[in-house]
Amino acid sequence: MTAVSPLARREARRFHLFVSPWLIGFVLFSAGPIVAAVVLSFMKWNLLQTPSWIGFGNYARMFNDPEFWESIENTVQYGLGSVALGVTFTFVLALLLNQPLRFQGLFRTVMYLPSVVSGLATALLWINILHPDYGLINKLLASVGIDGPGWLASQEWAIPGLVLMSVWGAGNTIVIYLAGLQGIPKTLYEAAEIDGAGWWRRFWNVTVPMMSPVIFFNVVTGFIAALQSYVLILVMTEGGPGNATMVLGLYIYRQAFVYFDMGYAATLSWAMFVLVIIVTAIQFSLARRWVHYEFK
């Protein structure tokens, strides 16, 4: 057996010392609740009485719950809309902010500022922006002769209204895009120009392939965040009108803290986990067709 040097033992002690806060926090605040959620999903518990074991009763109830399936549909609609609009909108903004413009730093700061606004302030702001009578968006539509919809008051337009709101705090995504754009070698653009490529061909054949891993990262993380969203939706619509904006995260919150049905809420939480895994797996399987990695 090889003897361990004093230096190696000292480094090992330092490693365990520095990593221990994260391990303790993970066990207490992540692993513990995960195990508790597994156990609770097989129980009926209203926080006041002793939990009672009901086996797969919560799971059977979930599969026969029409509101659960409605919340899944709303969640997928919101996720697809917010990711498609958010990824496209922020990529265009990042391309503009990457240009050598005057006051470039000021523009980048302005675009990032919404990311630091609190969630409640954002919700109240967008309730007014989307108001059907005096909201900014409907006023802009009216200026070009279009009657704006009722947005959050309409069952058909409530989800699109929330999708518009979702791009508000996209500053972090823009920063990631800017880092990716500035990492593209200039020599690729110079070689394309020598070959006679115009702006569109340089964008499509150089920028997009080189940025595809960054776009893929933002799509995956955007979907995970969108599928778990509920706080702003709770403040803005409380799941209404009807159940038009009752996403899965909000449905879990309602079961846990309005109806105090903690067992069923834990079961729904596992459904959300499975949904996130399925959506992420689909994205990774499709990524082979469009994501370009230099090391391949």
C-alpha positions as CSV (number, residue, x, y, z in Angstrom):
1,M,0.0,0.0,0.0
2,T,1.4,3.4,-0.9
3,A,1.9,5.7,2.0
4,V,-0.1,9.0,2.0
5,S,2.1,12.0,2.3
6,P,1.4,14.7,5.0
7,L,0.7,17.2,2.2
8,A,-1.9,14.9,0.7
9,R,-3.6,14.3,4.1
10,R,-3.6,18.1,4.8
11,E,-5.2,18.8,1.4
12,A,-7.8,16.1,2.0
13,R,-8.7,17.6,5.3
14,R,-9.0,21.0,3.7
15,F,-11.2,19.6,0.9
16,H,-13.6,17.9,3.3
17,L,-13.7,21.1,5.5
18,F,-14.6,23.4,2.5
19,V,-17.1,21.0,0.9
20,S,-18.8,20.1,4.2
21,P,-21.1,23.3,4.3
22,W,-22.5,22.3,0.9
23,L,-23.0,18.7,1.9
24,I,-24.7,19.6,5.1
25,G,-27.0,22.1,3.3
26,F,-27.8,19.6,0.6
27,V,-28.7,16.9,3.1
28,L,-30.9,19.2,5.3
29,F,-32.5,21.3,2.6
30,S,-32.6,19.1,-0.6
31,A,-32.1,15.4,0.1
32,G,-34.2,15.5,3.3
33,P,-37.3,17.1,1.6
34,I,-36.9,14.8,-1.4
35,V,-37.1,11.7,0.9
36,A,-40.0,13.3,2.8
37,A,-41.9,14.0,-0.4
38,V,-41.5,10.3,-1.4
39,V,-43.0,9.1,1.9
40,L,-45.7,11.8,1.9
41,S,-46.9,10.9,-1.6
42,F,-48.2,7.6,-0.1
43,M,-50.0,9.3,2.8
44,K,-52.9,11.5,3.6
45,W,-51.9,14.4,5.8
46,N,-53.6,17.8,6.5
47,L,-50.8,19.2,8.8
48,L,-53.1,18.9,11.9
49,Q,-53.7,15.1,12.2
50,T,-51.3,12.2,12.2
51,P,-50.4,11.2,8.6
52,S,-52.2,8.0,7.5
53,W,-50.9,5.5,4.9
54,I,-53.0,5.2,1.8
55,G,-50.6,3.4,-0.5
56,F,-51.0,4.4,-4.2
57,G,-54.3,6.3,-3.5
58,N,-52.8,9.7,-4.3
59,Y,-51.3,8.4,-7.5
60,A,-54.7,6.9,-8.6
61,R,-56.4,10.1,-7.7
62,M,-53.9,12.1,-9.7
63,F,-54.4,10.1,-12.9
64,N,-58.2,10.6,-12.6
65,D,-58.0,14.3,-11.7
66,P,-59.2,16.5,-14.7
67,E,-57.7,19.6,-13.0
68,F,-54.3,17.9,-12.9
69,W,-54.3,17.2,-16.7
70,E,-55.6,20.7,-17.3
71,S,-52.7,22.1,-15.3
72,I,-50.2,19.9,-17.3
73,E,-51.7,21.3,-20.6
74,N,-51.4,24.9,-19.3
75,T,-47.8,24.2,-18.1
76,V,-46.7,22.9,-21.4
77,Q,-48.4,25.8,-23.3
78,Y,-46.7,28.3,-21.1
79,G,-43.3,26.5,-21.3
80,L,-43.3,26.3,-25.1
81,G,-44.5,29.9,-25.5
82,S,-42.1,31.5,-23.0
83,V,-39.1,29.5,-24.1
84,A,-39.7,30.1,-27.8
85,L,-40.3,33.8,-27.3
86,G,-37.7,34.3,-24.7
87,V,-34.8,32.5,-26.5
88,T,-35.6,34.3,-29.8
89,F,-36.1,37.7,-28.2
90,T,-33.0,37.6,-26.0
91,F,-30.8,36.3,-28.9
92,V,-31.8,39.2,-31.1
93,L,-31.2,41.6,-28.3
94,A,-27.8,40.1,-27.6
95,L,-26.8,40.4,-31.3
96,L,-27.7,44.1,-31.2
97,L,-25.9,44.7,-27.9
98,N,-22.8,42.9,-29.3
99,Q,-22.4,45.6,-32.0
100,P,-19.8,48.3,-31.4
101,L,-22.4,51.0,-30.6
102,R,-21.9,54.2,-28.7
103,F,-23.2,53.9,-25.1
104,Q,-23.0,50.1,-25.4
105,G,-22.4,49.7,-21.7
106,L,-25.4,51.8,-20.9
107,F,-27.7,49.8,-23.2
108,R,-26.4,46.5,-21.6
109,T,-27.1,47.9,-18.1
110,V,-30.6,49.0,-19.1
111,M,-31.4,45.6,-20.6
112,Y,-30.2,43.8,-17.4
113,L,-32.0,46.0,-14.9
114,P,-35.4,44.2,-15.1
115,S,-33.7,41.1,-13.8
116,V,-33.1,42.7,-10.4
117,V,-36.7,43.9,-10.0
118,S,-38.5,41.9,-7.3
119,G,-41.1,39.4,-8.4
120,L,-44.1,41.2,-6.8
121,A,-43.2,44.5,-8.4
122,T,-42.9,42.7,-11.8
123,A,-46.3,41.1,-11.4
124,L,-48.0,44.4,-10.4
125,L,-46.2,46.2,-13.3
126,W,-47.4,43.7,-15.9
127,I,-51.0,43.6,-14.5
128,N,-51.1,47.3,-15.5
129,I,-49.3,46.8,-18.8
130,L,-51.7,44.0,-19.8
131,H,-54.9,45.8,-18.6
132,P,-57.5,45.6,-21.4
133,D,-58.6,49.2,-20.9
134,Y,-55.6,51.3,-20.0
135,G,-52.7,48.9,-20.5
136,L,-49.6,50.0,-22.6
137,I,-49.8,47.0,-25.0
138,N,-53.5,47.6,-25.9
139,K,-52.8,51.3,-26.4
140,L,-49.9,50.5,-28.8
141,L,-52.2,48.1,-30.7
142,A,-55.0,50.7,-30.8
143,S,-52.5,53.2,-32.3
144,V,-52.2,50.9,-35.4
145,G,-56.0,50.2,-35.5
146,I,-56.0,46.9,-33.7
147,D,-58.4,46.1,-30.8
148,G,-56.4,44.5,-28.1
149,P,-57.7,41.4,-26.3
150,G,-58.6,41.1,-22.7
151,W,-55.3,39.5,-21.9
152,L,-55.4,38.3,-18.2
153,A,-59.2,38.6,-18.2
154,S,-59.6,36.3,-21.2
155,Q,-59.4,32.5,-21.1
156,E,-57.9,32.5,-24.6
157,W,-55.4,35.3,-24.1
158,A,-54.3,34.8,-20.4
159,I,-51.5,32.3,-21.2
160,P,-50.1,34.5,-24.1
161,G,-50.2,37.5,-21.7
162,L,-48.1,35.5,-19.2
163,V,-45.7,34.5,-22.0
164,L,-45.2,38.2,-22.8
165,M,-44.5,38.9,-19.2
166,S,-42.0,36.0,-19.0
167,V,-39.4,37.9,-21.2
168,W,-39.2,40.8,-18.7
169,G,-36.4,39.4,-16.6
170,A,-34.3,37.9,-19.4
171,G,-31.1,39.9,-18.5
172,N,-29.3,36.8,-17.3
173,T,-30.0,35.0,-20.6
174,I,-28.7,38.0,-22.6
175,V,-25.4,38.0,-20.6
176,I,-24.9,34.3,-21.4
177,Y,-25.6,35.0,-25.1
178,L,-23.1,37.9,-25.1
179,A,-20.4,35.7,-23.6
180,G,-21.0,33.2,-26.3
181,L,-21.0,35.7,-29.1
182,Q,-17.7,37.2,-27.9
183,G,-16.1,33.8,-27.8
184,I,-16.6,33.2,-31.6
185,P,-13.2,33.4,-33.3
186,K,-12.9,36.5,-35.6
187,T,-11.0,34.4,-38.1
188,L,-14.2,32.5,-39.0
189,Y,-15.9,35.7,-40.1
190,E,-12.8,36.8,-42.0
191,A,-12.7,33.5,-43.8
192,A,-16.4,33.7,-44.7
193,E,-15.9,37.3,-46.0
194,I,-13.0,36.1,-48.2
195,D,-15.4,33.5,-49.6
196,G,-17.8,36.2,-50.5
197,A,-20.4,35.5,-47.7
198,G,-22.8,38.3,-47.0
199,W,-24.3,39.2,-43.6
200,W,-27.0,36.6,-43.7
201,R,-24.7,33.7,-44.7
202,R,-22.1,34.7,-42.0
203,F,-24.9,34.8,-39.4
204,W,-26.5,31.5,-40.6
205,N,-23.3,29.5,-41.3
206,V,-21.0,30.9,-38.6
207,T,-22.9,32.6,-35.7
208,V,-25.8,30.1,-35.4
209,P,-23.7,26.9,-35.4
210,M,-21.1,28.4,-33.0
211,M,-23.8,29.6,-30.7
212,S,-25.9,26.4,-30.9
213,P,-24.5,25.0,-27.6
214,V,-25.3,28.3,-25.8
215,I,-28.8,28.4,-27.4
216,F,-29.3,24.7,-26.3
217,F,-28.2,25.6,-22.7
218,N,-30.7,28.5,-22.6
219,V,-33.5,26.3,-24.0
220,V,-33.0,23.5,-21.4
221,T,-32.7,25.8,-18.4
222,G,-35.5,28.0,-19.7
223,F,-37.9,25.0,-20.0
224,I,-36.9,23.8,-16.5
225,A,-37.6,27.3,-15.0
226,A,-40.9,27.7,-17.0
227,L,-42.2,24.3,-16.0
228,Q,-41.7,25.2,-12.3
229,S,-43.1,28.8,-12.5
230,Y,-46.0,29.8,-10.4
231,V,-45.2,32.8,-8.1
232,L,-45.8,35.5,-10.6
233,I,-48.8,33.6,-12.0
234,L,-50.3,33.3,-8.5
235,V,-50.0,37.1,-8.0
236,M,-51.3,38.0,-11.5
237,T,-54.2,35.6,-12.0
238,E,-54.4,33.1,-9.2
239,G,-54.9,30.5,-11.9
240,G,-57.9,32.3,-13.5
241,P,-59.9,33.2,-15.3
242,G,-61.5,29.8,-14.7
243,N,-58.5,27.5,-14.7
244,A,-57.0,29.0,-17.8
245,T,-53.6,29.8,-16.1
246,M,-53.6,27.0,-13.5
247,V,-50.1,25.7,-14.2
248,L,-48.8,22.6,-12.3
249,G,-46.7,24.6,-9.9
250,L,-49.7,26.7,-8.9
251,Y,-51.9,23.6,-8.6
252,I,-49.3,22.0,-6.2
253,Y,-49.2,25.2,-4.1
254,R,-53.0,25.3,-3.9
255,Q,-53.3,21.6,-2.8
256,A,-50.5,22.1,-0.2
257,F,-51.3,25.6,1.3
258,V,-54.9,26.3,0.5
259,Y,-56.5,22.8,0.9
260,F,-53.7,21.5,3.2
261,D,-53.6,18.2,1.3
262,M,-49.8,17.7,1.7
263,G,-49.8,14.0,0.6
264,Y,-51.5,14.8,-2.7
265,A,-49.2,17.9,-3.2
266,A,-46.2,15.7,-2.7
267,T,-47.6,13.3,-5.4
268,L,-48.1,16.2,-7.8
269,S,-44.5,17.4,-7.1
270,W,-43.2,14.0,-8.3
271,A,-45.4,14.4,-11.4
272,M,-43.6,17.7,-12.0
273,F,-40.3,16.1,-11.6
274,V,-41.2,13.4,-14.1
275,L,-42.4,16.1,-16.5
276,V,-39.2,18.0,-16.3
277,I,-37.2,14.8,-16.9
278,I,-39.2,13.8,-19.9
279,V,-39.0,17.3,-21.5
280,T,-35.3,17.5,-20.8
281,A,-34.7,14.0,-22.3
282,I,-36.6,15.0,-25.5
283,Q,-34.5,18.1,-25.8
284,F,-31.2,16.2,-25.4
285,S,-32.3,13.6,-28.0
286,L,-33.2,16.4,-30.5
287,A,-30.0,18.3,-29.8
288,R,-27.9,15.8,-31.8
289,R,-29.6,17.2,-35.0
290,W,-28.8,20.9,-34.5
291,V,-26.2,21.5,-31.8
292,H,-22.7,21.9,-33.1
293,Y,-19.7,21.1,-30.8
294,E,-16.2,22.1,-31.9
295,F,-14.5,19.1,-30.3
296,K,-16.5,16.6,-32.4
